[in-house]
């Protein structure tokens, strides 16, 4: 006897047609969900669709004796999800590399706003270093030779981090250089504050302190705009905080 599979009937062809439609539909649905929804929610959605499809297939077969293929749709959905997730991962990696490259360029630009040469006046030993939490940030400082034996120190911190803070930092440094010779430290910060209030529309603010040291008279004058007080350590090891009674960001 030759035992073999009986030829397709009309009902078999109908089932094959319906299963093919279901297969294509699930493939399109999986690709759409994976592309449009975040990874966290897309996998939950895919698992939910798989569970629902499996449940519907069981109910249709149990009650109506309608056979729907389960294996190939499940494999197809899993395969499509893996492929599109990998594609999205590669795309995100390329975007991240581009952002990292642009941030490195922005870091170099930000460093250009800061002094490259530290003045050597009156026997003062001056050292400065800035380490940002990210590639760019809102910390800022400046050291200026004001002539006649005077040297100015400015240090500040913009609210927030990242690119917005770095852009506002660049504006503050530029405005500070414009007003630095407009008077004593109090007048400089007063004029700077007026200018920043007029131009700032980002909702950011900066705290800032400015000190002028006269190396001839060995005196210092300073003004603080909401910044932390300057720390003074005497040769005997005594620590003092140079603060003022009033001051606002």
C-alpha positions as CSV (number, residue, x, y, z in Angstrom):
1,X,0.0,0.0,0.0
2,X,1.2,3.5,-0.7
3,X,0.5,5.8,2.2
4,X,0.6,9.5,1.5
5,X,-1.0,12.8,2.3
6,X,-4.3,13.3,0.5
7,X,-4.4,16.1,-2.0
8,X,-5.6,19.6,-1.0
9,X,-9.3,20.1,-0.8
10,X,-11.1,23.3,-1.4
11,X,-11.4,23.8,2.4
12,X,-7.6,23.4,2.7
13,X,-7.0,26.1,0.2
14,X,-9.4,28.4,2.0
15,X,-7.6,27.8,5.3
16,X,-4.3,28.4,3.6
17,X,-5.5,31.6,2.1
18,X,-6.8,32.8,5.5
19,X,-3.7,31.8,7.3
20,X,-1.6,33.7,4.7
21,X,-3.6,36.8,5.2
22,X,-3.3,36.5,9.0
23,X,0.5,35.9,8.6
24,X,0.9,39.1,6.5
25,X,-1.3,41.1,8.8
26,X,0.6,40.1,11.9
27,X,3.9,40.9,10.2
28,X,2.7,44.4,9.3
29,X,1.3,44.9,12.8
30,X,4.5,43.8,14.4
31,X,6.7,46.0,12.2
32,X,4.4,49.0,12.9
33,X,4.4,48.6,16.6
34,X,8.2,48.0,16.8
35,X,8.9,51.1,14.6
36,X,6.5,53.5,16.3
37,X,6.5,52.5,20.0
38,X,9.3,52.6,22.4
39,X,11.2,49.4,23.2
40,X,9.7,49.2,26.7
41,X,6.1,49.2,25.5
42,X,6.5,47.5,22.1
43,X,7.6,44.2,23.6
44,X,4.7,44.2,26.0
45,X,2.3,45.0,23.1
46,X,3.8,42.1,21.0
47,X,3.5,39.6,23.8
48,X,-0.1,40.7,24.4
49,X,-0.9,40.3,20.7
50,X,0.7,36.8,20.7
51,X,-1.3,35.7,23.7
52,X,-4.5,37.1,22.3
53,X,-3.9,35.4,18.9
54,X,-3.2,32.1,20.6
55,X,-6.3,32.4,22.7
56,X,-8.5,33.3,19.7
57,X,-7.0,30.3,17.7
58,X,-7.9,27.9,20.5
59,X,-11.5,29.3,20.8
60,X,-12.1,29.1,17.1
61,X,-10.9,25.5,16.9
62,X,-12.6,24.4,20.1
63,X,-16.0,25.9,19.3
64,X,-16.2,26.3,15.5
65,X,-13.7,23.7,14.4
66,X,-11.8,26.4,12.4
67,X,-8.1,25.7,12.2
68,X,-5.8,28.6,12.3
69,X,-2.0,28.1,12.1
70,X,-0.3,29.3,15.3
71,X,3.3,28.3,14.9
72,X,4.3,30.3,11.8
73,X,2.6,33.6,12.9
74,X,4.4,33.3,16.3
75,X,7.7,32.7,14.7
76,X,7.1,35.5,12.2
77,X,6.2,38.0,14.8
78,X,9.2,37.1,16.9
79,X,11.5,37.3,13.9
80,X,10.1,40.7,12.7
81,X,10.4,42.1,16.2
82,X,14.1,41.1,16.5
83,X,14.9,42.4,13.0
84,X,13.2,45.8,13.5
85,X,14.6,46.2,17.0
86,X,18.1,45.6,15.8
87,X,17.5,48.1,13.0
88,X,16.3,50.6,15.5
89,X,19.3,49.9,17.7
90,X,21.7,50.6,14.8
91,X,19.9,53.8,13.9
92,X,20.0,55.0,17.5
93,X,23.7,54.2,17.8
94,X,24.4,56.3,14.7
95,X,22.4,59.2,16.1
96,X,24.2,58.9,19.4
97,X,27.6,58.9,17.7
98,X,26.6,62.0,15.8
99,X,25.4,63.7,19.0
100,X,28.7,62.8,20.8
101,X,30.7,64.2,17.9
102,X,28.7,67.5,18.0
103,X,29.0,67.7,21.8
104,X,32.8,67.3,21.6
105,X,32.8,70.2,19.1
106,X,30.6,72.2,21.5
107,X,33.0,71.4,24.3
108,X,35.9,72.8,22.4
109,X,33.9,75.9,21.5
110,X,32.9,76.4,25.2
111,X,36.6,76.0,26.3
112,X,37.4,78.8,23.9
113,X,35.3,81.2,26.0
114,X,37.5,80.5,29.0
115,X,41.0,82.1,29.5
116,X,43.8,80.1,28.1
117,X,46.6,82.1,29.7
118,X,46.6,82.8,33.4
119,X,48.0,86.2,34.3
120,X,51.1,86.3,36.5
121,X,50.9,89.4,38.7
122,X,52.1,90.4,42.1
123,X,53.6,87.1,43.0
124,X,50.2,85.4,43.0
125,X,50.2,81.6,42.2
126,X,47.0,81.0,40.2
127,X,45.7,77.6,39.1
128,X,42.3,76.8,37.7
129,X,40.6,73.7,36.4
130,X,37.0,73.0,35.3
131,X,35.6,69.5,35.1
132,X,32.0,69.3,33.8
133,X,29.5,66.6,34.6
134,X,28.8,66.2,30.9
135,X,30.7,67.2,27.8
136,X,29.4,70.7,28.2
137,X,28.0,72.5,31.2
138,X,27.1,75.8,32.8
139,X,30.2,76.4,34.9
140,X,32.2,79.5,34.0
141,X,35.1,81.6,35.1
142,X,37.4,84.3,33.9
143,X,40.7,85.8,35.0
144,X,41.6,89.3,33.8
145,X,44.6,91.6,34.0
146,X,42.9,95.0,34.8
147,X,46.2,96.9,34.6
148,X,47.7,99.0,37.4
149,X,48.5,95.9,39.4
150,X,44.9,94.7,39.7
151,X,43.6,91.3,38.7
152,X,40.0,90.2,38.4
153,X,38.5,86.8,39.2
154,X,35.0,85.8,38.1
155,X,33.4,82.5,38.8
156,X,29.8,81.4,38.3
157,X,27.4,78.6,37.7
158,X,24.4,78.5,35.4
159,X,21.3,76.6,36.5
160,X,20.8,73.2,34.9
161,X,23.3,71.2,32.8
162,X,24.1,70.3,29.3
163,X,23.7,72.3,26.1
164,X,21.2,74.9,27.4
165,X,23.4,75.8,30.3
166,X,26.5,75.9,28.1
167,X,24.8,78.3,25.7
168,X,23.7,80.6,28.5
169,X,27.2,80.3,30.0
170,X,28.6,81.6,26.7
171,X,26.2,84.6,26.8
172,X,27.2,85.4,30.4
173,X,30.9,85.3,29.7
174,X,30.5,87.6,26.7
175,X,28.4,90.1,28.6
176,X,30.7,90.0,31.5
177,X,33.7,90.9,29.3
178,X,31.6,93.9,28.0
179,X,30.9,95.3,31.5
180,X,34.0,94.2,33.4
181,X,35.5,97.7,33.2
182,X,32.3,99.6,34.1
183,X,33.3,100.1,37.7
184,X,34.0,98.3,41.0
185,X,32.8,94.6,41.4
186,X,29.4,95.7,42.8
187,X,28.8,98.0,39.8
188,X,30.0,95.3,37.3
189,X,27.5,92.7,38.6
190,X,24.7,95.3,38.8
191,X,25.2,96.3,35.2
192,X,25.6,92.6,34.1
193,X,22.4,91.6,35.9
194,X,20.4,94.4,34.1
195,X,21.7,93.2,30.7
196,X,21.0,89.5,31.4
197,X,17.5,90.3,32.6
198,X,16.8,92.3,29.4
199,X,18.0,89.6,27.1
200,X,17.3,86.3,28.8
201,X,14.1,84.5,27.7
202,X,15.1,80.9,28.5
203,X,14.2,80.9,32.2
204,X,17.8,80.1,33.2
205,X,19.7,82.1,35.7
206,X,23.3,82.2,36.9
207,X,25.0,82.7,40.3
208,X,28.2,84.6,40.1
209,X,30.9,86.1,42.2
210,X,33.5,88.7,41.1
211,X,36.6,89.7,43.1
212,X,39.3,92.3,42.2
213,X,42.7,91.9,44.0
214,X,45.0,94.9,44.1
215,X,48.5,93.4,44.2
216,X,50.1,96.8,45.1
217,X,47.9,97.6,48.2
218,X,47.3,93.8,48.9
219,X,43.6,94.4,49.3
220,X,40.6,92.8,47.6
221,X,37.0,93.9,46.9
222,X,34.3,91.5,45.8
223,X,30.6,91.2,45.1
224,X,28.4,88.1,45.1
225,X,25.3,87.5,43.1
226,X,23.7,84.5,44.8
227,X,26.9,82.4,44.6
228,X,28.6,80.4,47.3
229,X,31.0,82.5,49.4
230,X,34.7,82.5,48.6
231,X,36.9,80.4,51.0
232,X,40.0,82.2,52.4
233,X,42.6,80.1,54.1
234,X,45.2,82.1,56.1
235,X,48.9,81.0,56.4
236,X,48.1,79.9,59.9
237,X,45.4,77.4,58.6
238,X,42.4,79.5,59.7
239,X,39.4,79.2,57.3
240,X,37.1,82.1,56.6
241,X,34.1,82.5,54.3
242,X,34.1,85.8,52.4
243,X,30.4,86.4,52.2
244,X,28.2,89.5,51.9
245,X,24.9,90.4,53.6
246,X,22.9,90.8,50.5
247,X,23.0,89.3,47.0
248,X,20.7,87.5,44.6
249,X,21.2,85.4,41.5
